[in-house]
Amino acid sequence: MHVIVIGAGVIGVCSAWYLREAGFEVTVVDRRSTPAQESSFGNAGVIAPGYVTPWAAPGMPGKVLRNLFAAESPVLFRPSADPAMWRWIARWLGECRLDRYRVNKLRMQRVAFYSRACLHELRDRLGIEYEQSQGYLQLFRTQRDLDMAQPALALLKENNVPHRLVDADVCRRIEPGLATDTPLAGGLHLPEDESGNCPTFTRKLRQLAEAAGVRFVMDATVTRIAPAAAGLTVELDRNGTRSKLDAERVVVAAGVASAALLRPLGLRIPLYPVKGYSATVQVRDELQAPLAALMDESYKVAITRMGNRMRIAGTAELGSRKLDLRRAAVNTLLKVGRDWFPAAGNYNEASLWAGARPMLPDGPPLIGPTAISGLYLNLGHGSTGWAMSCGSGRICAAQIAAGIGSGSGPEIDMEGLTPARYGLGPRL
């Protein structure tokens, strides 16, 4: 059976790998020349199931309003006349209640913890190295930040996730390079969480997938997905040359481009691009640089060590579909880097990136079959695609195998994680 995967980000490449392992003939299609060139490219690199959390959280609407006119802010809101944005915001506001936050966070963590186990198994079996490091430290500048983290801390305790609240002195023992003059009320240490270079992992897995028989069709834009007699047809445009690919199954893992592809089929996904930024700084002083991964909770900015580089990533910008570099967002990242590791590198020479995160209003991804026969989704992972990638790919492959009677289905409970959550699942 032939399966086409649309999208060669980390979600798509992981899906292709596990589908091939399950015995399918697999073709991956992407509009870029190499994998991991869009949302997967400049992310924070954090694999932190204990930290995975929906953007729709108690207190977030107030945080957005408080920072609306701030020069340096974790959230940038650019009001526009885009009806899709306002529909998304209305749904997002409804998910910011504590009861909805708890449900959504647990769904996301279910995928993330499973995904980390899948990543470790894959890494050990295939010998993939991707500049990984162990441990994750959240930094709270103020007591208010600590207070806002209490719902997340309660869930960590309920689910027996290893963690410990530590004071400023312990934070600086965990990360000796931390500046001593930046206010620090305390921290949360998650020893089993980790980080790594997502594009490096994706490209190495692509090489292994190709060696195993997966075909990659790059520089090809999908213009249409259409039902066909024996499955589905995917229409492509490669520099003006039109072509078609037929398959019994198609997986849409195209990030923010997925919504436009699915709309002509009657599948309206409430997916909206929330822009994120990153800055990559060359480390010039090992003793003044981070050892692993950190998160500044005040600014929602992650700082991750990747070999001889330091990745600073964060800021959520809603309302702009352009991937331009806004100075306010870049300044926020560089400020956070300088606040904590002022002598680690030359911030004026940082490499800058902006990308669109494919966000759903409630937070959890959509993985599984749709109302269109043979069409599957693996999308909506937001800013946590790297943390959920291996698990999401394995789940998708297991669903397709189970659909033809050659497997027992996913190894985790899929409640609230399929397209049925938005009424887009198979008609019963």
Secondary structure as UniProt FT lines:
FT   STRAND          2..6
FT   HELIX           10..21
FT   TURN            22..23
FT   STRAND          25..29
FT   TURN            39..41
FT   STRAND          46..47
FT   TURN            49..51
FT   TURN            58..59
FT   HELIX           60..66
FT   TURN            67..69
FT   STRAND          75..77
FT   HELIX           83..94
FT   HELIX           98..126
FT   STRAND          133..140
FT   HELIX           143..148
FT   HELIX           150..158
FT   TURN            159..160
FT   STRAND          164..166
FT   HELIX           168..174
FT   TURN            176..177
FT   STRAND          186..195
FT   HELIX           198..211
FT   TURN            212..213
FT   STRAND          215..217
FT   STRAND          221..228
FT   TURN            229..230
FT   STRAND          231..238
FT   TURN            239..240
FT   STRAND          241..247
FT   STRAND          249..252
FT   HELIX           255..257
FT   HELIX           258..262
FT   HELIX           263..265
FT   STRAND          272..283
FT   HELIX           286..288
FT   STRAND          293..296
FT   TURN            297..300
FT   STRAND          301..306
FT   TURN            307..308
FT   STRAND          309..318
FT   HELIX           327..340
FT   TURN            342..343
FT   HELIX           347..349
FT   STRAND          351..359
FT   STRAND          366..369
FT   TURN            373..374
FT   STRAND          375..379
FT   HELIX           382..384
FT   HELIX           385..403
FT   TURN            404..405
FT   TURN            415..416
FT   HELIX           419..422
//
